[in-house]
Amino acid sequence: MKVLQINLHHSKAASANLLIHLAQGGADIVLIQEPWILENRICGIGTNDYKLISNTDSGRPRSSLDQTAVSLEIDGKTVWVVSSYMAHDHIGNPPPEILKQLVITAAERMTGVVIGADANAHHTIWGSSDINERGESLFDFILDYNLHICNTGVEPTFIIAGRKEVLDITLTVENTDLEIKD
């Protein structure tokens, strides 16, 4: 199974590029953060081959507290696949409480978890150029709950003029028997 994580930065062009990638067989599941939104609707990623899961109860499309989780059966085992957006302007340090509770529940049920997160947090352990308070808080969570950081290398996941950083991370719980690469 191919899982892609992408932050579209509310971009029409990025959404179009994603559709091209998907048309070429680029992924079975896409964990999307910051989709292109127009008039409170997610735009530019509509396709009959994929089901879009989001919450529109808040008036604008988003997942529940910026966390979306689906439960999958893979080779007879349950795995929760999570798209997590940890907004840089959110009050308090990451991770959000709802994500902590999901990880705790998964551990109690011995359920595998894969988290694709736009963490907006810096830590050298996942390839950032420095460590900030948000990164330290998220790293403490990773250690406290025995999560595995799947990132390798230091290729930036966030690039703007004059600044490159690794802000997107993939995490798994210890009992997730999945091969994660790239």
Steps between C-alpha positions, in 0.01 A plus 500: 500500500633842406426783743588857407517788743478851359440853620335686214547843665152596371644499147302445181818401313605250768151346486527463123844339533359258757225393259758437227707292742194299606397439138841340448434253784679709761319388817223292653450739792589869516539680832437864412562804714392853400298421183394770255172643632257727317170614652535248784547206262805288435585556133730361237533144625168349401530160339275196471788272598543641852269574790559837668460489877467832685272672750279786383317552832719799590384699197825448317633165385749350737547186693409469867735741675725462193532124555351240266527128570379199305507137604627247245528122494840406357596132488251424778631775728336831586704811430391857562632745242499859623545835328601756760536874458655677798444867420795725578265755661315248718496584870723257684771272374443190290372242486132581543318311774280315250810347338640398840171326581504321165851365567402392853188321372700329225752374757220364720347318202838390358407679177761617253515872422663701223495878547584737215542837669564855399641567844619857452765410755879499475724225632832377368395138570267513196728717289416858596785748513432585865276418798215722615258468794235338281753246377615419851140447611423273205823304553405445866166357379682272255722369779220471758284287269777294335431638153737441213609788274504372142667806346845442358739761370459874518318586177284806577123456504435875528667742259443873459731775379815485709377229737490121489391277785381150589156547660316191373557171677370145480457310825399143581430315822737217586254221411432623145642224281514708184797576281522877465737647248559826316 
